[in-house]
Amino acid sequence: MTKTVSLAALALALSAGSALAEAHAACAEGLTLEDGTLTIATGNPAYYPWVMDDTPESGEGFEAAVAYAIAAEMGFEAENVTWVRSSFDEAIQPGAKNFDFNLQQYSITPEREEIVDFSVPYYTAPMAVLLAPGVESEATMEALQGLKWGAVGSTTAVPMLTDVIQPEQDLLLYGDNADVNAAMGAGQIDAALFDLPTAMFLSAVMIEGSTVLGQFAAEGEGDQFGLLFEDGNELKACADAAIAALEESGELAAIEAEWLQSATGIPLIE
Amino acid sequence: MTEARTRGPLPRTRRQIYEDRLRRRSLLIAGGSTALVFGALFLLIPLAPGWEKVQRVFFNGEVFARTLPGLLEAFVLDVAIFAWSVPMIAVLGLLVALARDVSNPALYPLRIFATVFTDVFRGVPVVLTVYLIGFGIPGLGLPRPWNSPYIWGTVALVLTYSAYVAEIFRSGIESVHASQRAAAQSLGLRDKDVMRYVILPQAIRRVVPAQMNMLIALQKDVALLSFIGPVEIFRQAGVYKSLMANFTPYVGAALIFLAVTVPATRYADYLLAKQRRQRS
């Protein structure tokens, strides 16, 4: 896509073969950690379908592909993108960061925004209910309240559970997806709340016999994912423009269609 | 003498006056140096370029006030787990210590078992034990409520801590002089009664301060149960941390822990000092 856009620019302005790339590059110039290189952080490990096989360098997986598309919009060749790994805590701790931006399904919340900066969202994920193997339920609030719930403690699924679903039994919270998987295997929880792509991946690949019961309407309850910047990082404006351009050109939607399963067919929970 | 009594307190000797002056002087110096060090820290740290950000992320009054009630609520679970674990740890620890002390040749396997038990559970990191037992045993297919992480997390804590506690009990048992055992035997007491009436009462009393240290450590390690699901204070603080991108809830949790462990530590110190006085 970027190539076609550049080609169009070339055709339009003969003398400005690289004018477009330069215009983009100018917005990032001098703002990255290392001149001419864009350093992007992601999770350790990075999970499918966001990053395939835990190798973001391949550009495969939704977030890896989005990262390279944003980098290209900002004027960085793929070989000038370096990857580092970071935990959530490293991303919010005060002090110098080892990344220009960090993407690992960070939901944008007003509280977080007081400490760090987020780009405009590159994806909006509805929340979805993953049922443990052998558990049957209905996609109604009443049925959901009777389940034994689990979730990953660092996600926005927790306030969703405590404020919206309000289960009858106490909640169990875990450190990561693998632990939720283990708890399901041990029969300790009936259901867990994830963003839809993660829920679909877990049910299809990780937890045999588990099913995605339904999704919540993306509006309002949905999670908007944004790139995370250190508070006050001026590169944010450049990345915002890049994401807006990708959205306008339809490239963002194309990447989404390529890497994230279609969510049609997953019933809505009222 | 009577003359002195009618005249009121004895006049202070020159020695006493000198010592008083010395004491006042060292008090002044101690107070001055403490004030200087804390004053310097208080004035200098905020001058660091990143202080404002550190303050906002770690010592945020607003976040602290908002999260403290939730943290206290979650801390009740820590206290509960602690309270039901302690008696089990004490009993199992003592049993293991006794098993390591059996002299009956027929019971030698018991001795081996106790030795292996203490070696394994003291050697394996607590987190690993919590994971293995908390997810592993329920994974064998136990029905609810018997697969609860509360039950198996507690089991993991009890196993780990009784290994430590058993070793402390054993050191207490071994610290009772061999002549006591011999004397009791010569009085005609059976092995069982020697242990029960002569050795253990002395041994347990001697290791109480050391066991207090284990209690303090256990108070903190209860938080490890959060790895397998229970939302105790550490997990609750983590949830707040993630939602608000702020470490202040951890500071709040630490303060709550300190409010409990500091008095407990002082009490252990007091017991130790008392024991020293009694022995000397």
Interface residues (C-beta under 8 A of the other chain):
Chain A: F88 D89 I92 Q93 P94 G95 T109 E111 R112 E114 I115 V116 K148 G150 G153 S154 T155 T156 V158 P159 D170 L171 L172 L173 Y174 G175 D179 A182 A183 G185 A186 G187 Q188 I189 D231
Chain B: G50 K53 V54 R56 V57 F58 F135 G136 P138 G139 G141 L142 P143 R144 N147 S148 P149 S226 F227 I228 G229 P230 V231 R235 G238 V239 K241 S242 L243 M244 A245 N246 F247
